[in-house]
Amino acid sequence: MKGARATPRLVFGTSVAAGERVLPEEVAVALSFNGTTQAVMMATPADLEDFGVGFALTEGIARPEEILSVEVVEVARGWDVQVWLRPEAEARLAARRRVMAGPVGCGLCGIDSIDQALREVPVVPPSPFRMTPSQVLAAVAALPGQQRLHDATRAVHGAAFWNGRIALAREDVGRHNALDKLVGGMLREGIALPGAVVLTSRVSTDMVQKVAMLGAPMVIAVSAPTVAAVDLAEAAGITLVAVARGERFEVFSHTDRIVTEEARVG
């Protein structure tokens, strides 16, 4: 399986048994724009073209029409995702100054000012997109069926896009990476908004920032959000649904997008 590898191990219990466990790969992935490395993330080596495109959009480096090409190059100790941009993206590229390694749990690695970390994001425009409670639960319930890498390893995050069904899903050892891969995959495959981003992870400020840059009106997560994430979702016009497990969920912002079955039919 791409992005995973069987690894020898010993199991200790009532007896000792030798065997293998499938574990996710975690490698250094450089994200380079116009020949300059902007970030080095530890990531799962799968869907790396999507990663480069999604990172460019969600980090405000380039708009989709400013991306000329993406090439994934294997290097001595990892991979280099080489993204080439139009000249008009050069100013944003120069402003990033993100040349450092980022651990998988970090979504703001290399940001060197408070203003950059708390950057303004576009407000999601109004749309007729609504979901019923049963659709929210169905979207969450459908996510495990899209997580082949998680099923094999139990050690990666998932991000998916729901527009009446799970239209696309991506996985990675890093939750931010999984979301960037989803965004990039949507752009490359022409999957249009509106719809809901569905996450297996908690929702922090940087995750909401990425959803806002995509322009999705709703994010649904199985874990809880932070206070700052709720505040940003409210300001950005995003419906934040969290703690979505079993037969219940909680809505923290723009609750009007969750409608009853009767209102949906009407």
C-alpha positions in Angstrom: 0.0 0.0 0.0 1.4 3.4 -1.0 2.3 5.4 2.1 2.6 2.4 4.4 5.0 -0.4 5.0 5.0 -3.8 6.9 7.4 -3.5 9.8 8.7 -6.5 11.9 7.7 -6.4 15.6 7.3 -8.6 18.6 4.0 -8.9 20.4 4.1 -9.5 24.2 1.0 -10.8 26.0 0.3 -14.3 27.4 3.1 -15.3 25.0 5.6 -13.7 22.7 4.9 -13.8 19.0 6.9 -12.4 16.1 5.3 -10.9 13.0 4.7 -7.7 11.2 2.5 -4.6 11.5 1.6 -2.2 8.7 2.7 1.3 9.7 2.3 4.6 7.9 5.4 6.1 6.3 6.6 9.5 7.6 9.2 11.2 5.4 10.5 14.7 4.8 8.6 16.5 2.1 9.9 19.9 0.8 7.4 22.3 -0.6 9.3 24.4 -3.1 7.8 27.3 -5.1 9.6 28.8 -8.1 12.8 27.0 -7.0 12.7 28.2 -3.4 11.9 25.9 -0.5 9.1 27.4 1.6 8.5 24.6 4.1 9.7 21.1 4.9 7.0 19.0 6.5 7.0 15.4 7.8 4.3 13.8 5.8 2.9 10.6 4.2 4.5 10.2 0.7 1.2 9.9 -1.2 -0.9 12.4 -3.2 2.0 14.8 -3.0 0.9 16.8 -6.1 -2.3 17.5 -4.3 -0.3 18.5 -1.2 1.6 21.1 -3.2 -1.4 22.6 -4.8 -3.5 22.6 -1.6 -0.7 24.1 0.5 -0.2 26.9 -2.0 -3.9 27.9 -1.8 -4.6 27.4 1.9 -1.4 29.3 2.9 -2.2 32.2 0.7 0.8 31.7 -1.6 -1.0 31.4 -4.8 -4.5 31.2 -6.3 -5.4 28.1 -8.5 -5.0 30.1 -11.8 -1.5 31.2 -10.7 -0.2 27.6 -10.5 1.6 26.6 -13.7 2.9 23.1 -12.9 3.7 20.7 -10.1 6.4 18.1 -10.2 7.3 15.6 -7.4 11.0 14.8 -7.3 12.5 12.1 -5.1 15.6 13.3 -3.3 18.2 11.6 -1.2 16.2 11.6 2.1 12.7 12.4 1.0 10.7 14.2 -1.6 10.6 17.7 -3.2 7.3 19.0 -4.4 8.3 21.6 -6.9 5.5 24.1 -7.7 5.9 26.7 -10.4 3.9 29.9 -10.2 3.0 32.8 -12.4 5.0 36.0 -11.8 2.1 37.7 -10.0 2.4 35.3 -7.1 6.1 36.3 -6.5 5.3 38.9 -3.9 3.3 36.5 -1.8 6.0 33.9 -2.2 8.7 36.3 -1.0 6.6 37.2 2.1 6.3 33.7 3.4 9.8 33.1 4.8 9.0 29.5 5.9 12.2 27.7 5.3 12.3 25.2 8.2 11.2 21.7 9.2 7.7 21.3 10.5 6.6 18.3 12.7 3.4 16.6 11.7 1.4 18.1 14.5 2.2 21.7 13.6 0.1 23.9 11.4 1.9 27.2 11.8 5.5 26.0 11.7 7.9 28.7 10.5 5.5 31.6 10.8 7.6 34.4 12.3 5.1 36.9 13.4 1.8 37.1 15.3 0.2 38.8 12.4 1.1 36.0 10.1 -0.3 33.4 12.5 -3.6 35.2 12.9 -3.9 36.3 9.3 -7.2 37.5 8.0 -9.1 35.0 5.8 -11.8 35.6 3.2 -15.4 35.4 4.4 -17.2 32.5 2.9 -20.0 33.9 0.6 -23.6 33.1 1.3 -25.1 30.0 -0.5 -28.2 27.9 -0.3 -26.1 25.0 1.1 -27.8 23.4 4.1 -27.6 20.0 5.8 -30.0 18.1 8.0 -28.9 16.4 11.1 -29.2 13.0 9.4 -27.0 14.2 6.6 -24.4 15.4 9.1 -24.3 12.0 10.7 -24.3 10.2 7.4 -21.3 12.3 6.2 -19.3 11.3 9.4 -20.4 7.7 9.1 -19.3 7.5 5.5 -15.8 8.8 6.3 -14.3 5.5 7.6 -15.1 3.8 4.3 -12.7 6.2 2.6 -9.8 5.6 5.0 -7.8 2.7 3.6 -4.5 3.8 5.1 -6.1 4.3 8.5 -7.8 0.9 8.3 -4.4 -0.6 7.7 -2.3 1.4 10.2 -4.7 3.1 12.7 -2.2 5.9 12.7 -3.2 8.6 10.2 -5.7 11.5 9.9 -8.4 11.9 7.2 -10.1 14.8 5.5 -13.0 14.5 3.1 -15.4 16.6 1.1 -19.1 15.9 1.2 -21.6 17.3 -1.3 -24.4 14.7 -0.9 -21.8 12.0 -0.8 -18.1 11.7 0.0 -16.7 13.1 -3.3 -13.0 12.9 -2.3 -10.9 11.9 0.7 -7.2 12.2 1.5 -5.1 10.8 4.4 -1.8 11.7 6.1 0.1 11.4 9.3 -0.5 15.1 9.8 -4.0 16.5 10.0 -3.0 19.8 8.3 -1.3 17.8 5.5 -4.5 15.7 5.0 -6.6 18.8 4.7 -4.1 20.4 2.2 -4.1 17.2 0.2 -7.9 17.3 0.1 -8.0 20.9 -1.1 -5.4 20.3 -3.7 -7.2 17.1 -4.9 -10.5 19.0 -5.2 -8.8 21.7 -7.3 -7.0 19.2 -9.6 -10.1 17.1 -10.1 -12.5 20.0 -10.6 -14.7 19.2 -7.6 -16.8 22.3 -7.0 -18.3 23.9 -3.9 -20.5 24.2 -2.0 -20.2 21.3 0.4 -18.8 20.3 3.8 -15.2 19.4 4.8 -15.2 16.4 7.1 -12.3 15.8 9.5 -11.2 13.0 11.8 -9.2 15.5 13.9 -9.8 18.4 16.3 -10.4 21.8 14.8 -7.8 24.5 15.6 -7.5 28.0 14.2 -5.2 27.0 11.3 -7.6 24.3 10.2 -10.4 26.9 10.0 -8.1 29.2 8.1 -7.5 26.5 5.5 -11.3 25.7 5.1 -11.9 29.5 4.7 -9.3 29.7 2.0 -11.0 26.8 0.2 -14.3 28.7 0.6 -16.3 25.7 2.1 -19.3 26.9 4.1 -19.2 24.0 6.6 -16.6 21.9 8.5 -17.6 18.8 10.4 -15.2 17.2 12.9 -15.3 14.2 15.2 -13.3 16.0 17.9 -13.8 19.3 19.7 -12.7 22.8 18.4 -10.7 25.4 20.3 -12.2 28.7 21.3 -10.2 30.6 18.7 -11.3 28.2 16.0 -15.0 28.9 16.9 -14.4 32.7 16.9 -12.7 32.5 13.5 -15.4 30.3 12.0 -18.0 32.8 13.2 -16.1 35.7 11.6 -15.4 33.8 8.4 -19.1 32.7 7.8 -18.3 29.0 8.4 -20.7 26.6 10.1 -18.5 24.6 12.6 -19.9 21.2 13.6 -17.8 19.2 16.0 -17.9 16.3 18.4 -19.8 14.4 15.7 -19.9 10.9 17.0 -22.6 8.2 17.1 -26.0 9.9 17.0 -25.1 13.4 18.2 -23.1 16.4 17.3 -22.6 20.0 18.4 -22.8 23.2 16.3 -20.7 26.2 17.4 -21.2 28.8 14.6 -23.7 29.8 11.9 -26.3 27.2 13.1 -28.7 28.3 10.4 -27.1 25.9 7.9 -28.4 22.9 10.0 -32.1 22.5 9.1 -34.8 20.0 10.1 -35.8 17.3 7.7 -39.1 19.2 7.2 -37.4 22.4 6.3 -35.1 20.6 3.9 -38.1 19.1 2.1 -40.0 22.5 2.1 
